[in-house]
């Protein structure tokens, strides 16, 4: 059946439903007296709950909904919504100021990741409507474009909601709901500092009711600036914490860890003064024994205490010495944003009999965001025949910039060329700048028909334009400039052709002595431009189909229904710098990505009460939802959900929901042209890792088959990982089951407890396997003839040179756990204490039982058990207690993250320490309210807790560890003050 037929059928159903309900309700008894009606008739109030389009008689639903109101957001002391939402146990690690420090694009993005299943499976709405993505080619919404200024509350539905809202809601929905009918002026200003970086926030909202309250216009403006945090500003980030091979590890079965923790660990092949270290042995001078002073003099290089493994093999890291020390890398990305919002709502006064209520609504906004990050340069070499190899530059013995004593040494030893390593920080620090401009417009009508049914129809357009500017280097030009000779008394580039193109000789043999002209010949800024557009149109109706008397009680049970149609179009285009497209620069070669798709969808939902007001059943109802969607890329598919809610009495209520959700591949996943990023890679064939992994015997055999010696020591250079799309992808499918209980005991007024269990299974997962999984699985599989090895390239020296990380439909996710929330509010007088106000307690907890990623379902040798490993703690909890007395409010809160291991795939005892301890931070806040304004102040993390000091979490980022520790707040103690005013 074609979708057009479904759309027509759906429209007819909705129309028939409207006409049918205009007739008298069947089997309805004569109206009872008013008092009797209050006891026996379930009234329908004007409430819509996130997770359903049906207006319900209460705010309860069969799917768990976590609500965070505006005051709770204020209590956190943060100025952006992503930091407030990241505290929720249901929210895993997404993009943030700490997690985007190590990316070449996307700095400052703020995306949500429900259930640790990825931002692409989390649907973000504003007032129940879709929002344009912040990252081109994806569905991930940048929460930085949503200001807390106008937010009334945030609803989070942690269950498959694709049947209600469409694709991308596999893990759940986050719905940001704005204030309505605001009348007055509200102002907020806040300043905060964290012993270095500061935050600045200011907002104003102005609203006015007109026409006897029938028209409301609200405008709001927001400015928010968060300064960056850099390594040198935190002692813990300068401690050189790292794993080193255990020198006492003599055999695989001696019970000793393979790696141990040490401090002051630095590379021993690159120095800390931005001058070269000579790699090649020259005469009696061993490799890495000579370096240069900043003014170009040849001196010995102090490599420190060179680390060795149990077989005595020297490593490329040392304890102490003059090796390079990272100082300028960003721990948190500086973000500056500003924007404005407008909302309009106007109530018409229909005079006809068909429509009794008609409202016009419109929303518009613009947000501008800027973010920057930086990393210190390494030896940007790569493998270039004749000019560079691995992690070193190749220099000719007649280079014009060599000091005389080195020339003599080379001549005596008969060396005609040699290799050097160098940190090129003096040529310019490697910077990344991201700029985003987001616009969004929504307009439509809602209202009611004469029979009580309601309707809504709207159109929605959004656009995000992004520009990414990176400090890069032209490889060919760089190697031309460092190959300098003396000709006719002048130092020039060796290549005549290069000279004709403006080549200037670049002096590597010192620090800060190269001419700017020489630097400018090869060092450049590249620019990538992205654009994302979204068009969306939705029309729906909802209301009561009929009602019937409940068995045994006669209570009237209204059967409610909602149905509608939806059309959506997505377009994205990403155009890298032409020099990046041609592969002319070092790192980050990228190709154009461009794609589009459309979907046409029909949906329906029904709420069927089953029983009411009988013993053990105050209310029992069944809900069901269905959606059919037809994509121009992947064709037709459907999703559905069934829920049951059983209220025994006012004390206890049970709820359950089963849903099948689908997610169609996004534009990047389908059409990604290929992007290249560089990562620090732990080669499983390195001698120190040969006995590790889930199948060490396979690893040894396969590494030998690759021609690698058991004594192989990998290069420490970062390596390119290329990600690209796959147009042959199919939709992924998710099944979600949630079962829960809500307790509000009458013997303890003010107390509420909810306990929900969830279980999620996603098949045909659209995912890249991750470079670490690809590399390890290649050699851990039974043979090299497996799906992974084709994606791993190695050079002539055996080192990995490139990893292809293509998106596939091969994996499976399983996820299960528990959500627990509790709250209690009471007056102190009720506790027998002096009447000094009230106390409120709230706690939310998350228990993660399972999070399993199967890249090849059915093959346990490559299974990735992620629960309890960084960044997925098995236990999370937030607690807050607030004392309110007259105009004063004082609160204390803490956040708890359970211990996490480095990786569940590590053999027992391979790393010491292998586990980051549990982590707790403490916050305090006080606010005093005057007539029209209030002042507040607080301290977050007032005990100044650092991220856990283990080699995989110590910086609270992913810098130089291969693991993302940004689930820990690395800001430290944060003190803030502010003022609110409302007129």
C-alpha positions, 0 to 999 in steps of 0.5 A: 500500500503506497504512503499516499493511500495511508495519508488519505486514509489517515485524513479520512479517519481523523475526519470521521472521528470528528464527525462521529463524536459530534453525535450523542455518545452511545449507551450513555446514561442520563446525566447524574446530579452534579455531586454524583458526577464528581464521584463517578465521572472522570473529567478530562483536563487540558493537559498534554504529557510528553510522550503522547499526543493525547490530552489526558485527565492527569499528568501520568503516563505509562512511559516514565517522564522525568521533569526538570523545572526552571527552578531546578535548573537555576539551582545547579548554578550553571548558565547553559542547559547542557551542564544542567541536563548532563547531571541527570542519570539518564543522560550519558556523555555527549558533546560539551565544552570538555568533550570537544577539546580534541576535535578538529570541528564541532568545538562547543557543540552541546548534544544529549545522549540518552541511555549512553546510546548516542546523540543520534538516537536521542530526539530533542524537541522544543514545545513538542516540535522538532528542532534543526540539528546543530551538527551538519548531516546529523540529527543531533540538536545543539542545546546551546541554541536553546536558552534557559531564559524562556524555559519553563521545564524540560521533560525527558522520556526514556523509552522508545517514542518513535511511534509518537514523534518519529525517527531518532527517538530510539533512546527517548525524547527530551522536550524543552517547554517554554514559558507561555503567556508571560507578562512582564519583564524578567532579568537575570545576570550572573558571574562565576569564576573557577580559579582562572576561567570565568563565566558571564551570563545575562538575559532579559525577557519581555512579555505583554498580554493584549486584547483582554489577554487574547494576544501575548508577545514575548521576546527574550535575549541571552548572552553567555560566555564561558572562558576556556581552561588550559592544562597549565592552569591546573596542577593535576593536568601537568603531572604527566600521569601515564601508564608505563610497561612494568619492568618486573613483568617477566612472563604472562602468568606471573600475576604482575600487571603489564602496565603500572602508573607513573608520574612525570612521564614524558616523551623521550624523543621530542624535547620541551624547548621546540628544537630538534632532537636527532633521531639518527645515530651519528658516530659515537652519539646514540639515537636521541642523544643530541638536541639544540638550544633555542639559539641553535647550539648543539647540546646533549639531550637528557632523555630522563629515566627511560622506561623499559618493559619486562624484557628490558626493551626501551620505550619512547617515554621516560620519567623526568628528563627534558622531553616535551610537556603539554601545557597549552592544550585545552581542558575545556573549550571556551564558548561564547553565544548570544541570541534572541527569541520571539513568541506570539500567541493570538486567540481569535474569536470564531463566530461559526459553529464548527470551530469554537477555539482558534489560536495562532502561534509563532516562534522565531529565534536566532543564536550565534555561537563561537568556540575555539580549541587548541593543541600543541603541535607535534612532529607533523611528519607522516610517511613522505619518501625522501623527506619524512618517515614515521615520526621524523623529518629527514634532513640532508647533511648539506642543509644550510642551517646546520651548525658547523660542529654538526656538519663536521660530525656528519662528515666524520661519520659519513652520514649524508642525511639524518632524521629529527623530531621536533615540536613545531609550537614556535611556528604557531599553536594548532587552533580550531575555531567553530562558528555556528548561526542557527535560525528557526521559525515555527508557525501554525494554528491550534484550537477546538471543534464544536464537538470538543476535539482539538486540532493543531497544524504547523510548519517548522523551518530551521537552518544551521550554518557553521564555519570551521577555521583550522591552523594547518600546514601545506605538506609539500611546501613545508618539506620544500622550505626545510630543505635549505641550501646555500647558493651564491652566498644566500640561503634558499630552498633547494628546489628551483621550482619551489623558489619560483612559487615563493618558497622561503627557507625555514630554519628548524634548528632553534626555536623562535628563529625562523622568519615569518615569511618562511612560516607563512609559505607552508602554514595556513588557515583552512576553512570548512563551511557547513549548512543544515536545513530542516523543513517540517509540517505536521497536522493532527487531531485529538479528542474523545471517540466515545465513553462507556461505563466501567464494569462493576462501578459504572464510572464513565471511561472516555476513549481518546484518540489522536491521529495525524500526518507529517512531512519532513525534509532534511538537507545538509552540505559540508564543504571542506577547504579545497586544499583539504579536499586535495590532501595537501595539508597535514591531517584532516583530509576531508571530502564534500558531504552533501545529501538530502531526504524526505519522509512522509508519515502517518501516525495514530494513538489511542487511550483505552481505559479498561476499569475504574473505581473498583477494588484494587483498581482505581484506574486501569488504562491501555495506550497504543500508538502506531506510525508508518514512515516512508523515506526517500532513502530507505523506503517504508517502515513502521514503529509502534508502542503499547502501554499499560497503567494500573493505579491501585489507589492514591498510594501505588501505581504500576506502569509498563510500556513496550515499543518498537522504534526505528531510526533511519540513517542520517545524511552523514551516515549515508553520504559522508564523503570521508573525513580524517582525524588523528588519534593516539593509537595503542597498537595491539601488536606492540610487544607490551600488548601482545599478551593482552586482549580477549584472545591473546593466542589469536593476537600473537599468531596474527601479529606474526602473520603480519610479519611483526616481531614479538619485540615490535615497538610501535611509533608514538605518532598519532595516526589518521582515522578516516570516517565515511558514509555508506549509501547502502545502509538500512534503518536500525530497529530498537525494542524497549520495555519499561516496567515501573511503580510509583509510590505516593503513600498517604501515611507520609504526605509529601513523599513520592518514590518511582522505580523503573526498569528499562531494557533496550535492544537495538539491532542492525545498529548504524555505527562505525565500530571505532578505530580501537575496536577495528584494530584490536578485532583485526588481530584478535579474530581467529584469522586475518581473514575477517571484516576488520583487517581490510580497514587497517593499513600498515607501513613498511616499518610495521606501524599502523598508518591509517584506519578506515572507520566506515558506517555499517549495519552490523552491530547490536546494542543491548542496554538495561538498568533501573531509574529511581527517583525520590522526593519529600517535602515537609514543614519543620513544624510537622517534625516537631521542630520550631516553625522555621520553614520547610525542608525539601529532599530530592534524589535521582539515581541510575543503575546500569546493569548492561550496556553491550555492543556487539560489532559482530553479533554472535561472536563473543571474541569481539563483544564489548561490555561497556557497563561500568567502564569509562564513561558509563558508570554502573551507579549514578546519583544526584541528591539535593536538600533545600531549606525554605524560610520566608524569603530565604532559600538555602540548598546543598547538593551532591553528585555521585559517579560510581567507580569505572574501569579502564576497559572491560576488555582488559584481562584481569590485572593487565593495568594497575590501577585499572579502576577509577574510584567513585567520585563525589562533588558537593554544591551549596547555594543560597537565594534571598528574595525581595519584592521584585528581585532576588540575589543568589550565590553558590559554590559548585564542587566546593571541596575542589575535587579533581578528576580521578587521578588515573592515567585514563581519567586524569585530565577530565578529557580525551586528551592523549589518553584514548579514553574520554574522561569528560564525564568528570567536571574538570573545572574545579571549585566554581563560585558564582553570584547573580541577581534575578528581577521581575517587574 
